[in-house]
Amino acid sequence: MSENAYDKGRLNLPFVGICTFGKSPYVADWDRIDADVAILGAPFDFGTQWRAGSRFGPRSIREASTLFAFGHGGAYDHEDDVTYLPAEKVRMVDLGDADIVHTDTETSHANIEQGVRRILAAGALPVVLGGDHSVNIPCINAFDEDCAKNGPIHVVQFDAHLDFVDVRHGVRNGHGNPMRRAAEKDYVSGLSQLGIRNVSSTARDGYEDARAMGSDILSVRQIRKLGVEAVLERIPEARRYYVTIDIDGFDPSIAPGTGTPSHGGFIYYEVLELLAGLAKRGRIVGVDLVEVAPDYDHTGGTAILAAQVLMNLIGRIMHAREA
């Protein structure tokens, strides 16, 4: 049985101390990553087309994650009868943030990419906290060498928006472009784009291009009609998955703290069940969660949702690997 950290020293309650993700150890030297999971902040929001503020997403998610850091040596889920993230089995560290140079997208993205490359080189699972959705571009770029050794990745996106714009006003690397940039990679075998709905940031030709380039696109209503198991069956089995979660994939009734909210989104358990099934269906090798803009939600609920989703997802990834 996992021991409670309270029995060994300081109480260290969630509102005390430094806000690393889940109060995991901070590692400043990226050449000395010795962990199963490594958290990297990407506080970049220059790719935003409307409301800015997701540069504060990583900080808010880290603070919210302390809610789930009571020192219990893991998180017991009575429905699954599993203790996720047992302290004696899962080593998680927080690397802090990639260096962001204001107004300089190219350099900032390169710094994010370098961080993900260091995590992959260390054999850890990269979990990136955005930032706007353009930070997915350097994250996927970082997988070229990993995929050359271990095979391609299939991208699974949770989002209200397709994000498949090619070039708009000369912009290729904004938050409307990441899935197009991913689809262009020869080591990305396909995309499953889930939750896409309503008036989108991508015109009809973007949808046509996405399908032609290997995307399977489902709205929230279509997913509810199909059911979780049927949706999972549409995702290629036994693959290496990269999961990218835009918080606006959730309904703004539970996630108002985002720059581009869109009504008609997911509720919490819909996404959790899809993620849990995905962790069993193949091997999740990378994660990012983006577009949390805390200033639009003074309750802190959006950041708590983001932290809770990530904690549960990381737990299920690690449990599936052990199984």
Secondary structure as UniProt FT lines:
FT   HELIX           5..8
FT   TURN            14..15
FT   HELIX           21..23
FT   TURN            30..31
FT   STRAND          37..42
FT   TURN            46..47
FT   HELIX           54..56
FT   HELIX           57..65
FT   HELIX           66..68
FT   STRAND          75..77
FT   TURN            78..81
FT   STRAND          82..84
FT   TURN            87..89
FT   STRAND          92..97
FT   TURN            102..103
FT   HELIX           105..121
FT   TURN            122..123
FT   STRAND          125..130
FT   HELIX           133..135
FT   HELIX           136..141
FT   TURN            142..143
FT   HELIX           144..150
FT   STRAND          153..158
FT   TURN            169..170
FT   TURN            175..176
FT   HELIX           178..183
FT   TURN            186..187
FT   STRAND          188..194
FT   HELIX           204..212
FT   TURN            213..214
FT   STRAND          215..218
FT   HELIX           220..226
FT   HELIX           228..234
FT   TURN            237..238
FT   STRAND          240..246
FT   HELIX           247..249
FT   TURN            252..254
FT   HELIX           268..281
FT   STRAND          283..290
FT   HELIX           294..296
FT   TURN            298..299
FT   HELIX           301..322
//
